[in-house]
Amino acid sequence: PLDRLAGRVLAAPVVAERDVPPLSHATMDGFAVTADDDPPLSLAEGRVAPGDDPPEHEPGVARRVATGGPLPSGADAVIPREDARVGDDALRSIPVESGANVVERASVVAAGETALNAGRRLAPRDAALLRDLGRDAVPVRPRLSAALLATGTEIYEGREPDRDSETLANLVRAWGGAPALAGSVPDDPDRTGERVAALATDHDVVVTTGGTGVGRTDETAGVLGEAAEVRVRDVPLRPGSNTTVAWLPDSGTAVASLPGPPGAAFSSATLFLRPLFVGRQRVPTLRGRMACDLPVPDQELTFVVPVELVDGSDGPERETVRVVPFGHATSTVDLYGERFRPRRVSTCARLAAADGFVLTDGDLRADDRVDVVPYTAVET
């Protein structure tokens, strides 16, 4: 149904069975005319309203038409009422060009044209077009089911909370998927592998969190590497480098292994897990200006820097957005002072105070122009 299409993926193309709009119509109250006619024009009786059948147009004649009313057959322009001078049953007005104040027939979509392609992630704005096309519903692909499994003996034994699964469940749901909380497993590669394999039989995607570091107990990535065709691994990114995305060919299930710290898990999910649900889409960015210097570690890595956006309209060049690194000494939460420390950011669950992130592979300087990815753009 059209009232539930947002976030669903179109299963088949939508081909228009009719022109939209089906008739040329006026965009303003006024007078339907032929642009080549010279004033004065005689006035026809009556007024064409939305839903009326279009009358025949007579050369040298103007006819009153309401906004949304169909254009008389043969007319090609509408003179706005406020520009018209009427007297002695005749119309005198300024010249008008052909097509002025008119929406042409089939200008939105023509019969036989593909209006929406299969694979499109539907948005609320698509409902109006589908209604114009006479559709009450469209075929959509089933929601991808995602099992969310936390790893770590400390979580399994209840000594530490699972800080990731609920966040990921909300993200998956926002991306159009169907999340399922699958509990936790201890730091045991055999048990982890068995649990992942079992979940893969019932789900399209299995997501594990934790166990991705280089310690003795951090063996989740190794388990996935042995059991699956690895597509992403050892990404030069901080936080979020210890991310693995793999494919289980037997079940056709995607497996994503994300780092356990909540900031790192969130960054990895938005960058590497999201495309599994919404496809590879261009993510909109905001242009802003750095409010301060931000040195980053001297490593050949790309850093994910959470940021806050503040009004900069009082600046010397009247920038509309100033960008403050979240966690910097000048931000609402001081995590690392004046030098970016990705490990501290990765463990912080207060990303709700940030507005988005900037990707950089080098130091940022005050007044540098940067592209900010708003969290609202990757949380949907």
N, C-alpha and C positions, 0 to 999 in steps of 0.2 A: 504493500500500500504506500501511496505517496507520502503519507504523514509519518512514515517510519523509514524512509530511504537513506537518511544521512549516515554516512560512514560505510554503507554497504557497497559492494563491488558489483558492477553491472555484468551479468552473465552473457548477454547477447546484445548486438548493436540495436539501437533504436532508429528505425528508418521512418521518416515522415510519410504518412499516407495522404497528407493534404498540405496545402500551403499554409504557412503561418507568417503574417496574418492572412486569412482567406480573402480579404478585400482590402484595398487601399482605404485609409481612413484619416480623418482630420486629427491633428494634435492640439488644436485650439478652436474655441468658438469663433465663427467668422463666416466667410462667404466662399463657396466653392466656385472656382473660375477656371478658364483656360488662360494661361499666362500670356499667350500671344494676342488675346483680345484687347482692343483699345477701349478705355472708358470714354463716356459713361456706359454702364451695362444695365440693362433692364433687370428687374428683380422677379424671380419666379415665386409663385405662392408656396407657402409651407416651409417646413424646416426638417432637415434630415437628422434623425437622432440615432444613437447606438442601437443596433439590432434591426433597424429598418432595412428594407431592400433598397439598393442604390437605384435612384431614378436615372433616366437618360439625360445627359447634359446637352443643352442647346447652345450653339455658338452665340456670343454676344449677350449671354444671360448669366447672371450670378444667382446662386441659391444658398440660402442660409443653411449652415451645418453646425452641429454641436460637436464638442470634443468627443472623439471616439466614433462619431458617425461616419458611415461609409461614404466615400467620395462618389458623386454622380459619375456614371460611365461616360468617359470622354473629358472630364475635368482633370486638371493636373496640378492644381495649387489651391491654397486656402489663404485668403486675405484676412488677417486677424480683425476681430470686431473693432478693436480700439484704433486700427489704422484706416478704417473705412469711413467714408462720408456718404450718407444716404439722404436723398431728397428727391421729391417728385417721382417716387417709385423707381429711382435710378441710383446706381452705385458709382461713386467717384472715389478713387483711392490712389495711393502711391503704386508704382509698378511693382510687380512680384515675379520672381523667377519660378520656372517649372520645378515642381517638387517641394516648394516652400510649404512648411507646416503640414506635411503629409508623410505618413508611414506607408510605404509602398507594399502592395501585395507580394507575399513570399520573400520579403526582405529579411525576415528572421530565419526562416528555413523553407526550402521549396519541397514540394511533393517528390518523393524518391530519393531525397538527400539523407545521408546518415547524420542524424542530429547528435547522437551520443554513441561513442565507440564502446565495444565490449572491453571490460577491464577497467573502465573508469570508476574511480571512487566517488560515489555520488555525494553531492552537497545539498544543503537545504534549497539553494537557489535553483536547482534542477527541477524542483517540483512544479514551478510555474510553467516551464517549457513543456514538461510532460503533460500537464493539464491542457495546455494549448493544443498539444498533439492528439488530444482525446484519450490519453492513457489514464487508467485508474490505478494501474500497478505495472511493475516491470520485473523481469526475472533477475535475481541476484544470486551470487555465489554463496554457499554456506559460509558462516563465520568460521574463521580459523580458530580451532581450540588450542589453548596453550596451558600446559601444566607447569606450575612454578614450584621448583624444588630447592629448598635451602640446604646447604651442606655445612658441616662443622659439628664436631662432637659437643662443643660448648652450647650450641643451639639445640642439638638433639637431646641433651641431658637437661635442658632448661636453665642452664647457668647464664646464658645470654639470650636476649630476644632476637627473633628474626626481624631485621630492620628493613628488609627489601621486598618481600613477597607482596605485601599489601600495596606498596607503591607501584610495583610492576603490574599487579592486577588492575589497578586503575588506569595505567597507561595502555595496557592491552585492550581493555574495554573501550577506551577513548579512540583507539585505532581501529575499532570495528571487530575486534576478536572476542573470544569467549574464554576468559581466564578460569583456571581451576587451581586452588591452593592444594599442593601435594605434600605438605608437611616438610619433614627434614630427614636427613641421613647423617650418620657420624662420618668421621674422616676415615673411611675404609673404601679403597678403590673398587674392591669386588662388589660390595653392597651398593656403592654408587652406580656402578655399571649395570648391575641387575635392575636397580630401580629405574634408571633412565630407559633401559630396554623395555621394561614393563609399561612405563608411561607412554613410550613411543607407539605402542600398539593401539592406544586409544586416543591419541592426540596428534594434531598436525605439527605442533611445535612443543619442544620441551626446553625449559629455561632453568638452568641451575645458577645459584649464586654462591660465591665463596669457593675456597679451594683452588684458586687460580694463581697463587703466588709461587715463590720458588722454595718455600720451606718443605721439610720432610713430609708433612701431612697435606700439603697443597698439591693434590694429584688429580683433581677433577679434569683439568685440561688434558692430561695424559690419557685418562680413561676415554675421553671423547676422541682423542686422536687415534687410538687403537680400534675403536668401534665404528668410526665414521670416516667419511671423506671430508677432510678439513678444508673449508673455503676461506676462512679468516683466522689468522693467529699472529701473535706477537706484533700487534699494531704499535707503531711508534707514536704513542699518544699518552699524555698524562693529564689528569687521571683517566684510567680505563685501558691501559696497555694490555693487561692480562685478560684479554677477551678472545674467545674462540667461537666461531660459528661453523657448524659442520652439518653434514647430510648423512642420514642413515638410508642407504639405497634400498634395503629390504622392505622397510616400512614407508619410505617416502617422507619421513619426518625430518624436520629441521631441528637441530639442537644448538642452543646458544649457551655458552658458559660465561657468566659475567662475574667480575670481581665482587667481593662481599661488602666492602665499605659503601655506605649508602650513596655518597656523592659520586663515587666511581661507578657504581651500578647504574645510577640514573644517567650519567653521561654516556656510558656504553650502550644502554638500552635505547636512548634517543638517537644515537648515531648508527648502531648496527642491528638492533632488534626491530626498530620501527619499519625499515624497508620491507621486512618479511610480511608485514600486514598491509602497508599502504603503497608498496612499490617504491621505485626510485623517483621521487618528486623533487622539484626545485623548492627549496625552503626559502621563504621570504626573509629578508634581513632589513634592519634599520641602520641608517648611517648616523654615526655619532662621533664625538670628539673626546679623546681621553682627558680625564680631569686631573690625572697625576702620572708620574713616572711609575712603571712597574717592571723592574728587572725580573727575568725568569732564569731558571737554572741553565748553566752552560752545557746543554746536551743537544744532540741532534734529534729533537723530538718536536711534535706539535703539542702545545699546551691548551687545554680546555679551561678558559678563565671565566668563571661565573662573574656577572657584573650586575650592578644596579644602574638604573637610568634616572637621571634627575633633570629637571628643567634648566636649560642653559640659555634661556632667551635674554638674560641680562649680560651675557658675555660680550667681549669686544667685537666679535663677528656675528653675534646673535645666532649662534648655533641653537637649534631647538632641543638637542639632546646632548647632555654630558654623560660620560660613561665612567662610573666609579667601580673599580674591581671589588667584588664581594670578598670580604675577608681582609682587605687592606685597612691600614690604620685609620683611613678617612671614611670608611664605610660604616654601615650600621652594626656590623659584627667584625671585631678585630681578631682575625685568626692568625695572621702571619706577619703583622707589621707592615713593612714597606717592600718586602721582597716575596714574590710568589712562591708558595710552598705547596705543590700539588698533593703531597701526602696528607697535609692538614685539611685541605679542601675535600679530599676523597672521603675522609671519615666524618665530615660534618653533615648532619641531617637538617640543617637550617637553610637549605637552598630555597625555601619558601620566601626568604627575604630578598632573593635575587630575582632579576627580571629576565635574564637570558645569559648567553655566553658569547665569548669571542675566541676564535681559534688563532693562535699565533705561534710562530716558530722562533721568535726572537723577542728582545726587550721591547716594551712599549714605552713611548715617551708622552709626556703631557702635550696636549693639542694634536697628537696623531689622530688622523681620521681612521675609524675602524668600522667594520660591519658586525653588527650584533644580531645573533639569532635569538629571537624572543622565545622564551619557554612555551608561550602559548602557541607558537608555530609548530613545535615538535611534540606537544602533548595532545595533538588532535590528528 
